[in-house]
Amino acid sequence: MGYKARYDIHWIDDCHYQLKNRKVIKSKSPEESASGYVLVAEILKVVNEKIFLRLSSNFSDEIMECEMIKIK
């Protein structure tokens, strides 16, 4: 993948967290780091090593559902 970013994480409760203070590490497009952008994640379910999430943000009306795989 051609995109990497680092965020600060703020846990709201056991199933919700916010990602703030984006710092772009690697990108194919000229994206900048942004301290005002906030991603909000809701953990929908966990099945074995997979975590199913719903993501929203303060910079887009789009809401996405995705899955992550735990690697550690």
N, CA and C atoms as an extended XYZ file, in Angstrom:
216
Properties=species:S:1:pos:R:3:atomname:S:1:resname:S:1:resid:I:1 pbc="F F F"
N         0.840       -1.172        0.000 N   MET     1
C         0.000        0.000        0.000 CA  MET     1
C         0.886        1.236        0.000 C   MET     1
N         0.485        2.272       -0.680 N   GLY     2
C         1.314        3.455       -0.815 CA  GLY     2
C         0.990        4.569        0.147 C   GLY     2
N         0.310        4.274        1.257 N   TYR     3
C        -0.056        5.316        2.208 CA  TYR     3
C         0.182        4.838        3.632 C   TYR     3
N         0.849        5.672        4.409 N   LYS     4
C         1.063        5.388        5.827 CA  LYS     4
C         0.873        6.683        6.598 C   LYS     4
N         0.171        6.592        7.710 N   ALA     5
C        -0.019        7.758        8.575 CA  ALA     5
C         0.060        7.317       10.026 C   ALA     5
N         0.381        8.255       10.880 N   ARG     6
C         0.428        8.007       12.317 CA  ARG     6
C        -0.584        8.944       12.975 C   ARG     6
N        -1.314        8.423       13.964 N   TYR     7
C        -2.330        9.192       14.680 CA  TYR     7
C        -2.129        9.045       16.181 C   TYR     7
N        -2.667       10.004       16.924 N   ASP     8
C        -2.846        9.842       18.366 CA  ASP     8
C        -4.201        9.183       18.558 C   ASP     8
N        -4.305        8.271       19.520 N   ILE     9
C        -5.566        7.575       19.762 CA  ILE     9
C        -6.136        8.003       21.109 C   ILE     9
N        -7.436        8.242       21.121 N   HIS    10
C        -8.151        8.598       22.349 CA  HIS    10
C        -9.327        7.638       22.490 C   HIS    10
N        -9.271        6.763       23.492 N   TRP    11
C       -10.351        5.808       23.727 CA  TRP    11
C       -11.504        6.510       24.422 C   TRP    11
N       -12.711        6.351       23.878 N   ILE    12
C       -13.924        6.922       24.453 CA  ILE    12
C       -14.551        5.911       25.415 C   ILE    12
N       -14.650        4.667       24.966 N   ASP    13
C       -15.113        3.549       25.788 CA  ASP    13
C       -14.554        2.275       25.165 C   ASP    13
N       -15.048        1.124       25.576 N   ASP    14
C       -14.484       -0.144       25.088 CA  ASP    14
C       -14.658       -0.367       23.586 C   ASP    14
N       -15.627        0.288       22.968 N   CYS    15
C       -15.922        0.046       21.547 CA  CYS    15
C       -15.770        1.273       20.653 C   CYS    15
N       -15.377        2.407       21.194 N   HIS    16
C       -15.249        3.638       20.407 CA  HIS    16
C       -13.916        4.324       20.700 C   HIS    16
N       -13.278        4.801       19.640 N   TYR    17
C       -12.065        5.590       19.825 CA  TYR    17
C       -11.952        6.632       18.732 C   TYR    17
N       -11.150        7.653       18.986 N   GLN    18
C       -10.890        8.708       18.017 CA  GLN    18
C        -9.414        8.674       17.639 C   GLN    18
N        -9.158        8.943       16.366 N   LEU    19
C        -7.797        9.092       15.867 CA  LEU    19
C        -7.612       10.561       15.505 C   LEU    19
N        -6.595       11.198       16.108 N   LYS    20
C        -6.375       12.632       15.930 CA  LYS    20
C        -4.927       12.902       15.554 C   LYS    20
N        -4.666       14.142       15.141 N   ASN    21
C        -3.308       14.627       14.857 CA  ASN    21
C        -2.593       13.770       13.812 C   ASN    21
N        -3.237       13.632       12.646 N   ARG    22
C        -2.652       12.809       11.581 CA  ARG    22
C        -1.294       13.343       11.148 C   ARG    22
N        -0.338       12.447       11.058 N   LYS    23
C         0.972       12.763       10.504 CA  LYS    23
C         1.228       11.786        9.376 C   LYS    23
N         1.269       12.292        8.148 N   VAL    24
C         1.495       11.447        6.981 CA  VAL    24
C         2.960       11.037        6.952 C   VAL    24
N         3.186        9.735        6.900 N   ILE    25
C         4.534        9.173        6.856 CA  ILE    25
C         4.941        8.893        5.409 C   ILE    25
N         3.992        8.356        4.617 N   LYS    26
C         4.266        7.984        3.226 CA  LYS    26
C         2.979        8.147        2.431 C   LYS    26
N         3.058        8.802        1.270 N   SER    27
C         1.878        8.984        0.439 CA  SER    27
C         2.286        9.192       -1.009 C   SER    27
N         1.497        8.629       -1.921 N   LYS    28
C         1.737        8.833       -3.348 CA  LYS    28
C         1.151       10.156       -3.823 C   LYS    28
N         0.208       10.717       -3.059 N   SER    29
C        -0.378       12.008       -3.392 CA  SER    29
C         0.120       13.047       -2.387 C   SER    29
N        -0.005       14.311       -2.724 N   PRO    30
C         0.539       15.354       -1.839 CA  PRO    30
C        -0.355       15.653       -0.637 C   PRO    30
N        -0.666       14.643        0.152 N   GLU    31
C        -1.478       14.848        1.352 CA  GLU    31
C        -0.599       15.419        2.450 C   GLU    31
N        -1.214       16.249        3.265 N   GLU    32
C        -0.475       16.870        4.348 CA  GLU    32
C        -0.928       16.314        5.682 C   GLU    32
N        -0.084       16.471        6.662 N   SER    33
C        -0.477       16.159        8.018 CA  SER    33
C        -1.511       17.185        8.462 C   SER    33
N        -2.441       16.775        9.313 N   ALA    34
C        -3.508       17.680        9.726 CA  ALA    34
C        -3.894       17.405       11.171 C   ALA    34
N        -3.775       18.422       12.002 N   SER    35
C        -4.103       18.227       13.405 CA  SER    35
C        -5.595       18.357       13.670 C   SER    35
N        -6.362       19.004       12.787 N   GLY    36
C        -7.786       19.209       13.015 CA  GLY    36
C        -8.672       18.061       12.571 C   GLY    36
N        -8.121       17.117       11.812 N   TYR    37
C        -8.917       15.994       11.330 CA  TYR    37
C        -9.093       14.959       12.435 C   TYR    37
N       -10.335       14.456       12.563 N   VAL    38
C       -10.624       13.439       13.570 CA  VAL    38
C       -11.373       12.289       12.904 C   VAL    38
N       -10.852       11.087       13.042 N   LEU    39
C       -11.554        9.869       12.632 CA  LEU    39
C       -12.168        9.245       13.873 C   LEU    39
N       -13.403        8.771       13.746 N   VAL    40
C       -14.079        8.105       14.854 CA  VAL    40
C       -14.339        6.663       14.444 C   VAL    40
N       -13.881        5.729       15.256 N   ALA    41
C       -14.047        4.303       14.973 CA  ALA    41
C       -14.977        3.682       15.998 C   ALA    41
N       -15.886        2.857       15.492 N   GLU    42
C       -16.766        2.067       16.347 CA  GLU    42
C       -16.486        0.601       16.066 C   GLU    42
N       -16.096       -0.148       17.074 N   ILE    43
C       -15.850       -1.577       16.912 CA  ILE    43
C       -17.202       -2.283       16.933 C   ILE    43
N       -17.535       -2.939       15.814 N   LEU    44
C       -18.826       -3.608       15.684 CA  LEU    44
C       -18.792       -5.022       16.235 C   LEU    44
N       -17.708       -5.743       15.915 N   LYS    45
C       -17.548       -7.102       16.444 CA  LYS    45
C       -16.115       -7.540       16.246 C   LYS    45
N       -15.738       -8.540       17.017 N   VAL    46
C       -14.414       -9.143       16.923 CA  VAL    46
C       -14.619      -10.637       16.715 C   VAL    46
N       -14.022      -11.173       15.655 N   VAL    47
C       -14.109      -12.596       15.351 CA  VAL    47
C       -12.689      -13.104       15.132 C   VAL    47
N       -12.218      -13.894       16.091 N   ASN    48
C       -10.840      -14.401       16.064 CA  ASN    48
C        -9.874      -13.231       15.934 C   ASN    48
N        -9.075      -13.177       14.874 N   GLU    49
C        -8.105      -12.093       14.702 CA  GLU    49
C        -8.656      -10.908       13.910 C   GLU    49
N        -9.927      -10.931       13.508 N   LYS    50
C       -10.517       -9.852       12.716 CA  LYS    50
C       -11.359       -8.920       13.586 C   LYS    50
N       -11.197       -7.622       13.330 N   ILE    51
C       -11.979       -6.594       14.011 CA  ILE    51
C       -12.784       -5.854       12.954 C   ILE    51
N       -14.098       -5.818       13.115 N   PHE    52
C       -14.995       -5.147       12.165 CA  PHE    52
C       -15.339       -3.768       12.716 C   PHE    52
N       -15.157       -2.740       11.880 N   LEU    53
C       -15.270       -1.352       12.310 CA  LEU    53
C       -16.226       -0.551       11.440 C   LEU    53
N       -16.768        0.504       12.024 N   ARG    54
C       -17.474        1.553       11.276 CA  ARG    54
C       -16.690        2.837       11.528 C   ARG    54
N       -16.295        3.523       10.453 N   LEU    55
C       -15.481        4.728       10.541 CA  LEU    55
C       -16.235        5.940       10.035 C   LEU    55
N       -16.127        7.038       10.758 N   SER    56
C       -16.656        8.325       10.314 CA  SER    56
C       -15.599        9.381       10.629 C   SER    56
N       -15.840       10.616       10.184 N   SER    57
C       -14.842       11.665       10.405 CA  SER    57
C       -15.509       13.033       10.452 C   SER    57
N       -14.714       14.024       10.823 N   ASN    58
C       -15.200       15.396       10.818 CA  ASN    58
C       -14.866       16.120        9.515 C   ASN    58
N       -14.294       15.410        8.528 N   PHE    59
C       -13.928       16.058        7.268 CA  PHE    59
C       -14.618       15.437        6.054 C   PHE    59
N       -15.544       14.500        6.283 N   SER    60
C       -16.275       13.866        5.193 CA  SER    60
C       -17.607       13.345        5.720 C   SER    60
N       -18.617       13.336        4.843 N   ASP    61
C       -19.912       12.766        5.210 CA  ASP    61
C       -19.938       11.246        5.036 C   ASP    61
N       -18.913       10.710        4.408 N   GLU    62
C       -18.857        9.271        4.131 CA  GLU    62
C       -18.665        8.471        5.424 C   GLU    62
N       -19.385        7.369        5.537 N   ILE    63
C       -19.220        6.424        6.634 CA  ILE    63
C       -18.827        5.088        6.016 C   ILE    63
N       -17.732        4.522        6.498 N   MET    64
C       -17.220        3.290        5.910 CA  MET    64
C       -17.259        2.164        6.929 C   MET    64
N       -17.476        0.959        6.443 N   GLU    65
C       -17.319       -0.230        7.268 CA  GLU    65
C       -16.145       -1.009        6.709 C   GLU    65
N       -15.294       -1.479        7.597 N   CYS    66
C       -14.087       -2.180        7.157 CA  CYS    66
C       -13.705       -3.224        8.198 C   CYS    66
N       -12.674       -3.979        7.883 N   GLU    67
C       -12.152       -4.940        8.839 CA  GLU    67
C       -10.648       -4.789        8.938 C   GLU    67
N       -10.147       -5.015       10.132 N   MET    68
C        -8.713       -5.021       10.391 CA  MET    68
C        -8.331       -6.402       10.873 C   MET    68
N        -7.097       -6.768       10.637 N   ILE    69
C        -6.592       -8.049       11.123 CA  ILE    69
C        -5.519       -7.745       12.167 C   ILE    69
N        -5.682       -8.323       13.357 N   LYS    70
C        -4.695       -8.144       14.424 CA  LYS    70
C        -3.414       -8.870       14.012 C   LYS    70
N        -2.289       -8.189       14.134 N   ILE    71
C        -1.018       -8.817       13.786 CA  ILE    71
C        -0.138       -9.061       14.993 C   ILE    71
N        -0.492       -8.562       16.157 N   LYS    72
C         0.285       -8.807       17.377 CA  LYS    72
C        -0.608       -9.310       18.448 C   LYS    72
